[in-house]
Amino acid sequence: MAMSKNPAVLLMNPIEEGQNYVVDVDPVISRHTGGKTKIGIFPPLGMTYVAAMLRKNGIPVGILDPIPQGYTFERALEHARNFDVIIITLAASNAQGAYRFFSHLKDKVRIFMGTHATALAGHILAKGYCDIIVRGEPEHTVLETVRNLEHLDGVLGVSYRNKGVVVHNANRPQNEDLDALPFPARDLVDNSKYHIVSFPGKPVAMVLTSRGCPFSCTFCATHLFYGRTRHVRSPENVVHEVEEIVARYGIRQIFFIDDTFTIGEKRVIALCRLLRERRLSIEWICLGRVDTVTAPMLREMKGAGCREIIYGIESASPEVLAATKKEITREQMEQAVRLTRDLGMRVSLFFMFGNPKDTLESIRETSRLARKLNPNFASFNIATPDPGTALFEAIKDRFAIDAFETFDRLNTGFSLCEVSPRQLRRELVKAYLLYYGRPTYCFNLLAYLVKDPLHAPQMIRLFYRQAMSVLS
């Protein structure tokens, strides 16, 4: 179809017919899509980055996050029909709804981006679920795609159908100059809709200070977006963005959402010292690895406003850690938790059941380890082979591709280890009950609520909602 030089573009998260809740999305994927996780509802950072790039280049753009914004399926469709190009950020957990949504918009240019779309580009296009797929890091690829909708052959990083044949153009090189990217277009979303358990009742902004992860965990698909070579922003550029968030949006709660914020002691310390110099009065949390933190780094983080660090522990078993290429030790776990807690920062830990090499005993030992480490928040999940991960590659021939879009981190119909799916679910529920049902934890939670009575109701609602999602 003929298209204007600057078609109107809508970036959106999916919505399913009859859906009035936010689909649970893995925290790794949510760094890009937004969505509900166990620790809150994330803003759609990836879409705001793409929107900023399009707007900077004169292309009309809007963002729709239907569920937080209170849209029904029909109202979202009505809104989407006002645009020429609709781009949906795809994750496995919301794929079926996205396919059905696009089935009503065949007269529009329908584009998917995101890790799930990148991993299954050929399959999704062959099924006719969309017209174009943007693979990997999206900003420049989306811009060139929108500018060249009728001549895609020279656009790096896209897959599309040409006369019924699926075409995969060459990959786009990673963006090495992150300081050159425009800051996310946060004005296009309602920032008051996004909260996390760490800052109850307060809006939160997500900030990426780096892209790419040098590690090779078998359960993670983030490399499809940013590769395994890590590129970093300058501390000055990051702080400039934080200053804009505080001054323009009035938000002082920040989630530094890098895959691993704590890589590079000198860089982290330089960033923290610059944050302190600017006297922004922010509080923030981040994702870390237990083998990358040091005492000097943690002290600087605490002084710059860090309130909490989230560590991925995954398992107590050395065999499971080796099988998943996590490459951390029990001693590193204990030391990182102790150093973080001794400085007065909260600790959240993520654990996983059902990876290759797991046994009933190793799963129960992981549950015991959680209670021993005693974080402020513990999350237990069932290993899920998302497309694009090494886990997926190992078992993809055992299932139809569409089956991977029904997998759930709290329930499972399959197992990657010797423990049955039903037993994995039992152990998951048991781990939650043993952890959060302890008198010690209940006392600590009560003390936390007493310290912040204004936000106690929100905290109680968050814990209740998470309990229902686990136990239902």
CORGIHU-V982761 format. One record per residue. SS is DSSP state (2 for helix, 1 for strand, 0 for the rest). OMEGA is omega in degrees with one decimal (* if undefined). BURIAL is 1 if it has 9 or more other ideal C-beta (glycine too) atoms within 8 Angstrom, else 0. Layout:
ss: (SS	SS)
omega: (OMEGA	OMEGA)
burial: (BURIAL	BURIAL)
This chain:
ss: (0	0	0	0	0	0	0	0	1	1	1	1	0	0	0	0	0	0	0	0	0	0	0	1	0	0	2	2	2	2	2	2	2	0	1	1	1	0	0	1	1	1	0	0	2	2	2	2	2	2	2	2	2	2	2	2	0	0	0	0	1	1	1	1	0	0	0	0	0	0	0	0	2	2	2	2	2	2	2	2	0	0	0	0	1	1	1	1	1	0	0	2	2	2	2	2	2	2	2	2	2	2	0	0	0	0	0	0	1	1	1	1	1	0	2	2	2	2	2	0	2	2	2	2	2	2	0	0	0	0	0	1	1	1	0	0	0	0	2	2	2	2	2	2	2	2	2	0	0	0	0	2	2	2	0	0	0	1	1	1	1	1	0	0	1	1	1	1	0	0	0	0	0	0	0	0	0	2	2	2	0	0	0	0	0	2	2	2	0	0	2	2	2	0	0	1	2	2	2	0	0	0	0	0	1	1	1	0	0	1	1	0	0	0	0	0	0	0	0	0	0	0	2	2	2	2	0	0	0	0	1	1	0	0	2	2	2	2	2	2	2	2	2	2	2	2	2	2	2	0	0	0	1	1	1	1	0	0	0	0	0	0	0	0	2	2	2	2	2	2	2	2	2	2	2	2	2	2	0	0	0	0	1	1	1	1	1	1	0	0	0	0	0	0	2	2	2	2	2	2	2	2	2	0	0	1	1	1	1	1	1	1	1	1	0	0	0	2	2	2	2	2	2	0	0	0	0	0	0	2	2	2	2	2	2	2	2	2	2	2	2	2	0	0	0	1	1	1	1	1	1	1	1	0	0	0	0	0	0	2	2	2	2	2	2	2	2	2	2	2	2	2	2	0	0	0	1	1	1	1	1	1	0	0	0	0	0	0	0	2	2	2	2	2	2	2	2	2	0	0	2	2	2	2	2	0	0	0	0	0	0	0	0	0	0	0	0	0	0	0	2	2	2	2	2	2	2	2	2	2	2	2	2	2	2	2	0	0	2	2	2	2	2	2	2	2	2	2	2	2	2	0	2	2	2	2	2	2	2	2	2	2	2	2	2	2	2	2	2	2	2	0)
omega: (178.2	-175.2	177.8	-178.0	179.2	-179.8	177.7	-173.2	172.0	172.3	-176.0	167.9	-175.8	170.5	179.4	176.6	-179.5	-176.0	174.8	179.7	178.7	179.8	175.9	-178.5	177.1	-178.7	178.6	-179.7	-175.9	174.9	-177.7	-172.5	-162.3	178.9	-176.4	171.7	179.5	-177.2	175.3	178.1	-174.4	170.9	-176.8	-173.3	-178.2	179.8	179.7	173.8	-178.9	179.7	179.1	179.1	179.3	-177.8	178.5	-177.4	170.3	-179.3	179.5	-174.3	173.3	177.4	175.1	173.0	-160.7	-172.7	176.5	-179.1	175.4	179.7	167.4	177.1	-177.6	180.0	177.3	177.3	179.3	178.8	-176.6	-177.5	177.2	-175.3	178.5	-176.2	176.7	-179.6	179.2	174.9	-168.1	168.0	-176.8	-173.2	-179.9	-172.5	-175.7	177.3	179.2	178.7	-179.1	178.4	-179.5	-179.5	178.0	-172.5	-175.0	176.8	177.8	170.7	-173.4	-175.3	169.7	167.3	-179.3	-175.1	-177.9	178.6	179.1	-176.4	-173.5	-174.2	-178.0	-179.5	-176.2	179.1	179.5	178.5	179.4	-177.2	179.9	-179.9	-174.4	172.2	173.6	-176.1	172.3	-177.0	-161.8	-165.2	-176.4	-179.8	177.9	179.9	-178.8	178.4	-178.4	178.9	-172.8	-175.1	-179.0	-179.1	-173.5	-171.7	-179.6	-176.9	179.1	173.0	178.2	168.9	-176.1	176.5	178.1	-178.1	176.1	-179.3	178.0	-178.5	176.0	175.1	179.8	178.6	174.0	175.5	178.5	177.8	-175.9	-178.1	-176.9	178.6	-178.1	179.9	173.6	178.1	-179.2	-178.6	-177.1	178.5	-179.5	175.5	175.7	-174.0	-179.8	-177.2	-170.2	-176.7	171.8	-174.1	-178.2	-179.0	-173.9	176.5	-177.0	176.4	-178.1	173.7	176.3	-177.9	173.3	175.7	178.3	174.9	179.8	-179.0	-178.1	-177.3	-170.5	-179.3	-171.4	-176.3	-173.3	-179.2	-174.5	180.0	177.1	178.1	-166.0	177.2	-179.3	173.2	-174.7	174.2	-173.2	172.0	176.6	175.9	-179.4	180.0	178.4	-177.8	176.0	177.4	178.9	177.5	178.1	-180.0	-179.4	-173.3	-173.1	-173.5	179.3	-179.4	179.6	177.1	-172.9	171.0	174.0	-162.8	175.6	174.9	173.2	-179.3	-168.5	174.0	175.3	-175.8	-176.3	-178.7	-179.5	179.9	179.2	178.6	-179.0	179.6	178.0	175.8	179.7	-178.9	-176.5	176.4	-175.6	178.9	177.5	167.8	-171.4	174.4	-179.8	173.8	-179.1	171.4	-175.4	-179.2	-179.8	-177.8	176.0	-179.8	177.9	178.2	-177.7	178.1	178.5	178.3	177.9	-179.3	-178.9	175.5	179.3	-179.8	-173.6	173.5	177.7	179.3	170.9	179.2	176.2	-173.5	173.1	-173.0	175.0	-179.7	178.9	179.0	177.7	-178.4	-179.5	179.5	178.7	171.2	171.3	-177.3	177.4	-179.6	178.0	176.8	-175.2	-179.4	-179.4	178.6	-179.0	-179.8	-178.4	-178.0	-178.5	178.7	176.3	176.4	176.5	178.6	169.8	-176.7	178.1	-179.5	-175.4	177.2	169.5	174.6	173.4	-178.4	176.9	173.2	177.4	-179.4	-179.7	176.7	179.3	175.5	175.2	176.5	177.6	178.9	178.1	-179.2	178.0	-180.0	170.4	178.2	174.8	179.3	177.0	179.2	178.0	-177.3	173.2	-178.5	-175.0	-176.1	177.9	174.0	-176.5	179.2	175.0	176.3	178.3	-178.1	-177.1	-173.7	-171.7	-178.6	-178.2	-174.1	167.6	-176.0	-178.0	-178.9	-178.7	178.9	177.9	-176.8	-170.1	-177.7	177.8	177.5	179.4	174.3	-178.6	177.5	176.9	-176.1	-175.4	-179.3	-176.3	177.7	-179.5	179.7	176.7	178.3	178.5	-178.2	177.9	179.9	179.4	-179.8	178.1	-178.3	179.9	-177.3	-172.6	178.3	-179.2	175.6	-179.8	-179.3	179.5	178.8	-179.7	178.0	178.7	179.1	178.3	-179.9	179.4	179.4	-176.1	-174.2	-178.5	-176.1	179.2	179.2	178.7	178.6	-179.1	178.2	178.9	-179.5	179.3	-179.1	179.7	178.4	179.8	180.0	179.6	-170.8	-176.6	*)
burial: (0	0	0	0	0	0	1	1	1	1	1	1	1	1	1	1	0	0	1	0	0	0	1	1	1	1	1	1	1	1	1	1	1	1	1	1	1	0	1	1	1	1	1	1	1	1	1	1	1	1	1	1	1	1	1	0	0	0	1	0	1	1	1	1	1	1	1	1	1	0	1	0	1	0	1	1	1	0	1	1	0	0	1	1	1	1	1	1	1	1	1	1	1	1	1	1	1	1	1	1	1	1	0	0	1	0	0	1	1	1	1	1	1	1	1	1	1	1	1	1	1	1	0	1	1	0	0	0	1	1	0	1	1	1	1	1	1	1	1	1	1	1	1	1	1	1	0	1	1	0	0	1	0	0	1	1	1	1	1	1	1	0	0	0	0	1	1	0	1	0	0	1	0	1	1	0	0	1	0	0	1	1	1	1	1	1	0	1	1	0	1	0	1	1	1	1	1	1	1	1	0	1	1	1	1	1	1	1	1	1	1	1	1	0	1	0	1	1	1	1	1	1	1	1	1	1	0	1	0	1	1	1	1	0	1	0	1	1	1	1	1	1	1	1	1	1	0	0	1	0	1	1	1	1	1	1	1	1	1	1	1	1	1	0	0	0	1	1	1	1	1	1	1	1	1	1	0	1	0	1	0	1	1	1	1	1	1	1	1	1	1	0	1	0	0	0	1	1	1	1	1	1	0	1	1	1	1	1	1	1	1	1	1	1	1	1	1	0	0	1	1	1	1	1	1	1	0	1	0	0	0	1	1	1	1	1	1	0	1	1	1	0	1	0	1	1	1	1	1	1	1	1	1	1	1	1	1	1	1	1	0	1	1	1	1	1	1	1	1	1	1	0	1	0	1	0	1	1	1	1	1	1	1	1	1	1	1	1	1	1	1	1	0	1	1	1	0	0	1	0	1	0	0	1	1	0	1	1	0	1	0	1	0	1	1	1	1	0	1	0	1	0	1	1	1	0	1	1	1	1	1	1	0	1	1	1	0	1	0	0	1	1	0	1	1	0	0	1	1	0	0	1	0	0	1	1	0	1	1	1	0	1	1	0	0	1	1	0	1	1	0	0)
